[in-house]
Amino acid sequence: MQLDILNLILRFGHIFAAMAAAGGAIFARFALLPSLPELDEATRKTFHDAVRRRWSRVVMISIAVLLISGLVNFVLFFGQYKVWGETWRAAYVALYHGLFGIKFILALGIFFIASALAGKAAGLQKIRDNAKFWLNVNIALIAVVVLISGIMRQTHNGPSPTKTQAVEYVPAKAP
């Protein structure tokens, strides 16, 4: 068994950054926001500013890691694709491309909402004022992206062989 260190690092970075960003959104929505009304206005503002300063760094680093690792994984995917015959390969590549496009567009929306909530731009204050709604939207989008990611991961494995059908692993040729 040979470990592919690059893929392992990329996968770890991608999953860890996604966990940090998604976990932060879930924490903010279900623990932080409901607790804030218990604080007086001055304390709430001071606390919010302190959290925002720290959390915005996590959001930006997570976005950078997700974009870099995701795009590198996308490019590397085709060099390592398992080939089962041209019909299956074409179908799985088309499915993977379509899902990647949907996932990427949804991820950009997630990144925008997370950045708006963690940022301090005056033009995005309305989003921060309605944080509960936008966190709900972001959590729903994150759930859809995770589902799409699971489907995309299945395209790496190809069709399930029947008892009478053997699937041969043939590494893809380098371009």
N, C-alpha and C positions, 0 to 999 in steps of 0.2 A: 504494500500500500504506500502510495506516494502522496505526501501532503502538498497542496498547492498554496504556498504561503501568501502570495499576492491576493488570491481569491479569498483566503481566510481573513486577511487583514481588511480587505474591502468590505466583506460581509459583516465582520464585527463592527467596523466603523459605521456602516450604514444602519445596522440594527440598533447599535447603542445610541446613535444620534436620534433615530426615530423614537426610541424609548424615552429619551430625555425630553424631547419636544412634546410627545403625546402625553407622557406622564405629567409634565408641567401643566399642560392644558387641563387635564382631568383634575389635578390637584387644585388648580386655580378655580375651576368651576364648582367643584363640590366641597372643598374645604376652605379655601381662602376667601372667596366672595361671600359665602354665607356668614363668615366670622367678622367681616369688616363693620357691619352695622353696630356691633357691640362697642366699637371704639368711638371716642369723640372726634369731631371733625379735624382738629389740628393733629391729633395722633394718627388718624387715618391717612391724612395727606403725607405726613412724615414717613409713615410706614410704607405707603404706596410708592413714594419716591425711592426709598431704600431698596425695596424689592425690585422695582422697575430697573434700576441701575444694574443690579446683579443679574436679573433674569434676561435683560436684553442681550447681554454677552452670550449667554447660553443659547438663546434663540439664533443669533447670528452665526455662532460656531456650528450649531446643529444644521442650519440651512447650508452652510458651506460644505460640511462633510457629506450631507445627503446629496447635494448636487454633484460634487466631485466623484464620490463613490458610485452613485447611481449612473452617471454618464460613462464612467470607466467600465462598470459592469456591463452596461448596454453594448459597448464596443467589443469587449472581450467575449461576450456571450456567443457571438457568431464564430469566433475562432475555435471554440471548444464544443460546438454543437454536436450532439450525437445524431448520426444519420441513420434513418431506418428505410431509406428509399426516397426518391424524389417527391412522391405524392405526399407522404407524411411530413417530410422536411418542409415543403412549401406551405402546407397547412399550418404547421406549428410556427414557422417564422412569421407568417401573416398574422396569426393570432397574437404572437408575442409583440410584434410591431404595433398593432392596434391597441393592445392593452397598455403598452408602454406610453403611447401618445396620450391616452386618457389619463393614466396615472400621473404623467408629467404635468398636464394641464391642471389637474386637481391639486397636485403638490404645489404648484405656483400659487393657487388660491389659498392653500393652507399657510404657505410662507408669508403671503401678504397679510392675512388676518393676524397671524402670530406676531409679525413685525409691527403692525398697527397697534396691537394691544400692548406690546412691550415698549413701543417707542414713545416719543414725546412731541412729534410733529403736531402743530396746532390744527392743521387741516384734517387730521384723523381723530380729533378729540371726540367726535360723535360716535365713532366705533368704540373708543374706551368708555364713553358714557353708557353705552349699551353692551357692556362686556359680557353679561350673562348670555344674551342672545348670540353674540359672535363666538363665544366659547362653545356654545351648543352646536353652532354651524361647523366650527373647526373640528370638534370631536366627531361629528357625523362624517365629515369629509375624510378624517383620519381613518375611521372604520372602513369606509369604502376603499381607500387606498390600500389598507392592509388586506382586504379581501382580494383586490386585484393582484396584489403582490403574491398572494398564495396561489392564485390561478397561474400567474406568470411562472412561478417556481415549478409548477407541474409541467409546463411546456419543456423544461429541461429534461424531464424523464421520458417523454414520448408516450406512445400508446401502450396500454397494458397488453402484454402478450396473452393469447389464449393458451390452453394446454398443448395444442398442436402447433402453435406458432412460436418460433424462436425469434428473439430480437437480437440482432448482432450489433455490438458497439463498434462503430467505425469512426475514428477521429476525423473531424473536418480538415480538409487541406487548407494550408495557409494561402491567402490570396497572393 
